[in-house]
């Protein structure tokens, strides 16, 4: 028998970056479709421009640096799709283009490309756009008159002007990809079922948000509205679970998810800005190395706390 020695890892399967990204795109399509149907042709153009700008930015930047162009792994498409889905359906087209350029070049490529970024590119782009173009980024009306979205109504303490059913199926104003809880749940559960994402982060994220909301309000209906408002579902399933910026340990993912939920609620209930999902995930992205250090399993044969 011939014995071949090689360096680890020794277990391999057919999973590739391209396959993972295609699964994420497939899971995002139902929610994106609902947003496009509600927002119309302009919403479709926003998503298309965001994706095209992300792919062009990655190809152009890598070409300028004379590096292999990795657009075939579809990661730039996922980034552009998430940027577009985080846009209100009325923003000018230069805003999603600017967001994708920022996400791919500044957040991703300047830190080494796929696997090198320490924060989520799409969410960082959204935070940048909120600071640069706050007025169009907070205009959610689908016609000439902007309507108050669900989350600001809850923050202000005014009764929600839509039913729980309408909120669940996406009959409300908001960013293109965050309004339909049903579609986001189906996409997220699909990714969990095929083991593209781990259940711990979204379950702990959503669970801690629900418990915090219920303790603060003592109202089950208010809690349900909080769960379906803003970018919570989109963030919990599709951005907090990013492989690069989330912990790899099981307990680390639990702590990370709980931290995301608690920070989201603190910002929503006690901050000046009604939505906290973006900043909660970004803060926990930064805390990920510390979480992994705390939750790292003990090396076999070495006492806990002993250094090499």
C-alpha positions in Angstrom: 0.0 0.0 0.0 1.3 3.4 -1.0 1.1 6.0 1.8 1.1 9.6 0.7 1.8 12.3 3.3 0.6 15.8 2.9 -0.2 18.8 5.0 -3.6 19.4 6.6 -6.5 19.7 6.0 -7.1 16.1 4.7 -10.9 16.1 4.4 -12.1 17.6 1.2 -15.5 17.9 -0.4 -17.1 19.6 -3.4 -18.0 22.8 -1.7 -16.5 25.9 -3.4 -16.7 29.6 -3.0 -18.7 29.8 -6.3 -21.2 27.2 -5.1 -21.7 28.9 -1.7 -22.2 32.3 -3.4 -24.7 30.9 -5.9 -26.7 29.4 -3.0 -26.7 32.7 -1.2 -27.9 34.4 -4.4 -30.7 31.9 -4.8 -31.8 32.4 -1.2 -31.9 36.2 -1.7 -33.9 36.2 -4.9 -37.4 35.8 -3.3 -37.0 38.8 -1.1 -35.4 40.8 -3.9 -38.2 39.9 -6.2 -40.8 41.1 -3.7 -38.9 44.4 -3.3 -38.6 44.9 -7.1 -42.3 44.1 -7.7 -43.3 46.7 -5.0 -40.7 49.3 -6.1 -41.1 48.9 -9.8 -38.6 49.3 -12.6 -36.5 51.8 -10.7 -35.9 49.3 -7.9 -34.8 46.7 -10.5 -32.4 49.3 -11.9 -31.0 50.0 -8.5 -30.2 46.3 -7.9 -28.8 46.0 -11.4 -26.5 49.0 -11.1 -25.3 47.9 -7.7 -24.4 44.4 -9.0 -22.8 45.7 -12.2 -20.8 48.3 -10.2 -19.5 45.7 -7.8 -18.4 43.3 -10.5 -16.8 46.1 -12.5 -15.0 47.4 -9.5 -13.5 44.0 -8.6 -12.5 43.3 -12.2 -11.1 46.8 -12.8 -9.2 47.0 -9.5 -7.6 43.5 -9.9 -6.7 44.3 -13.5 -4.9 47.5 -12.5 -2.9 45.6 -9.9 -2.2 42.8 -12.5 -3.8 40.2 -10.3 -6.2 37.3 -11.3 -9.7 38.6 -11.7 -11.9 36.6 -9.3 -15.3 37.6 -10.5 -16.0 34.0 -11.4 -16.4 33.2 -7.7 -19.6 35.4 -7.7 -18.6 37.0 -4.4 -18.8 40.5 -6.0 -22.3 39.7 -7.3 -23.4 38.8 -3.7 -21.9 42.0 -2.4 -23.6 44.1 -5.1 -26.9 42.3 -4.6 -26.8 43.0 -0.9 -25.9 46.7 -1.5 -28.8 47.0 -3.8 -31.2 45.3 -1.5 -30.2 47.7 1.3 -31.3 50.7 -0.8 -34.7 52.5 -0.6 -36.5 52.0 -3.9 -36.3 55.7 -4.8 -32.6 56.5 -4.5 -30.8 58.0 -7.6 -28.7 55.3 -9.4 -25.4 56.9 -8.6 -25.9 56.0 -4.9 -26.0 52.2 -5.3 -23.1 52.5 -7.7 -21.1 54.5 -5.1 -22.0 52.0 -2.4 -20.8 49.0 -4.5 -17.5 50.8 -5.4 -16.9 51.6 -1.7 -17.8 48.0 -0.6 -15.6 46.3 -3.1 -12.6 48.6 -3.4 -12.3 50.2 0.1 -13.7 47.5 2.3 -12.8 44.3 0.4 -9.9 44.7 -2.0 -7.7 47.2 -0.1 -7.7 44.7 2.8 -6.6 41.8 0.5 -9.7 40.7 -1.3 -12.1 37.9 -0.4 -11.3 36.7 3.1 -9.2 39.7 4.0 -11.9 42.2 5.1 -12.7 42.5 8.8 -16.1 44.0 8.5 -19.1 43.2 6.2 -18.6 45.1 2.9 -22.3 45.7 2.1 -23.2 46.9 5.6 -20.1 49.2 5.7 -21.2 50.6 2.4 -24.7 51.2 3.8 -23.3 53.0 6.8 -21.1 55.1 4.4 -24.1 56.0 2.3 -26.2 56.9 5.3 -23.6 59.4 6.3 -23.0 60.8 2.7 -26.6 60.9 1.4 -28.8 60.7 4.5 -31.9 62.3 2.9 -32.3 60.0 -0.1 -31.2 57.0 2.0 -34.1 57.6 4.4 -36.8 58.3 1.8 -38.9 55.1 1.5 -42.0 56.2 -0.3 -42.9 54.4 -3.5 -44.7 57.4 -5.0 -44.2 61.2 -4.8 -45.0 61.3 -1.1 -42.7 59.6 1.4 -44.5 57.5 4.0 -43.4 56.7 7.5 -41.9 53.2 7.6 -42.7 50.7 10.3 -39.6 51.1 12.5 -39.8 54.9 13.0 -43.4 54.5 14.0 -42.5 51.9 16.6 -39.6 54.1 17.9 -41.9 57.1 18.2 -44.5 55.1 20.1 -47.2 55.6 17.5 -49.5 52.6 16.5 -48.4 50.8 13.5 -50.4 51.7 10.4 -50.2 48.2 8.9 -51.2 44.7 10.1 -48.9 42.0 11.3 -49.9 40.0 8.2 -48.9 42.9 5.9 -45.6 43.3 7.6 -45.0 39.5 7.3 -45.7 39.3 3.6 -44.0 42.6 2.7 -46.8 45.0 2.1 -45.0 47.9 3.6 -42.4 50.5 2.7 -38.7 50.0 3.3 -35.5 49.0 1.6 -35.8 46.8 -1.4 -34.7 43.6 0.2 -35.8 43.9 3.8 -39.6 44.2 3.7 -40.8 40.7 3.2 -40.2 38.6 6.3 -41.7 35.5 4.8 -39.2 35.5 1.8 -36.3 36.2 4.1 -37.2 33.4 6.4 -37.6 31.0 3.5 -34.2 32.0 2.1 -32.5 31.9 5.5 -34.0 28.5 6.4 -32.9 27.2 3.0 -29.3 28.2 3.7 -29.4 26.6 7.1 -30.9 23.4 5.7 -28.1 23.0 3.1 -25.6 24.0 5.8 -24.3 27.1 4.0 -24.8 29.0 7.2 -24.8 27.9 10.8 -28.1 28.2 12.7 -26.6 29.6 15.9 -26.0 33.2 14.7 -29.5 33.9 13.2 -31.3 32.1 16.0 -29.3 33.9 18.8 -29.6 37.2 17.0 -33.3 37.0 16.5 -33.9 35.3 19.9 -32.0 38.0 21.9 -33.8 40.7 20.0 -37.2 39.2 20.7 -36.4 38.7 24.4 -35.0 42.2 24.8 -38.0 43.7 23.0 -40.5 41.8 25.1 -38.8 42.8 28.3 -38.8 46.4 27.4 -42.3 46.6 26.0 -44.2 43.8 27.7 -46.2 43.6 24.5 -46.1 40.6 22.2 -47.5 42.5 19.2 -44.9 45.2 19.6 -42.2 42.5 19.7 -43.5 40.9 16.5 -43.4 44.2 14.7 -39.9 44.8 15.9 -38.8 41.4 14.5 -40.3 42.3 11.1 -39.2 45.9 10.9 -36.1 47.3 9.4 -33.2 45.2 8.3 -33.3 42.7 11.1 -34.2 39.6 9.1 -31.9 40.4 6.2 -29.1 41.1 8.6 -29.5 38.1 10.8 -29.6 35.5 8.0 -27.5 37.1 5.2 -25.0 39.5 6.7 -24.3 38.6 10.3 -23.5 35.1 9.0 -20.7 36.2 6.7 -17.9 33.6 6.9 -15.1 36.1 7.0 -16.4 38.5 9.6 -18.1 36.1 12.1 -16.6 33.7 14.6 -15.8 30.1 13.6 -16.3 28.6 17.1 -19.7 27.3 18.1 -19.9 29.3 21.4 -18.4 32.3 19.6 -21.3 32.3 17.2 -23.7 32.2 20.1 -22.1 35.2 21.8 -21.8 37.0 18.5 -25.5 36.5 17.7 -26.6 37.6 21.2 -24.3 40.6 21.0 -25.8 41.6 17.6 -29.4 41.4 19.1 -28.7 43.3 22.2 -26.8 46.1 20.5 -29.6 46.3 17.8 -32.2 46.8 20.6 -30.1 49.3 22.6 -29.8 51.5 19.5 -33.4 51.1 18.5 -34.9 51.8 21.9 -32.4 54.2 23.4 -30.5 55.8 20.4 -31.4 58.7 18.2 -31.4 56.5 15.1 -34.3 54.0 14.8 -32.4 51.2 13.1 -29.6 49.5 14.8 -29.0 46.3 12.8 -26.2 47.7 10.6 -24.2 49.2 13.4 -24.7 46.2 15.7 -23.3 43.7 13.1 -20.4 46.0 12.3 -19.5 46.4 16.0 -19.7 42.6 16.5 -17.5 42.2 13.3 -14.8 44.2 15.0 -15.2 42.1 18.2 -15.0 38.8 16.3 -11.2 38.2 16.9 -11.7 38.7 20.7 -14.7 36.4 20.7 -12.7 33.7 18.9 -9.8 34.1 21.4 -12.2 33.7 24.4 -14.1 30.7 23.0 -11.2 28.9 21.3 -11.2 25.2 22.3 -8.4 23.9 24.5 -5.6 22.3 22.5 -5.3 18.6 23.2 -2.6 17.9 25.7 -2.2 21.5 26.9 -3.7 23.0 30.1 -6.1 25.8 29.7 -4.3 29.2 29.9 -0.9 27.7 29.2 1.0 29.5 26.4 3.3 27.9 23.9 
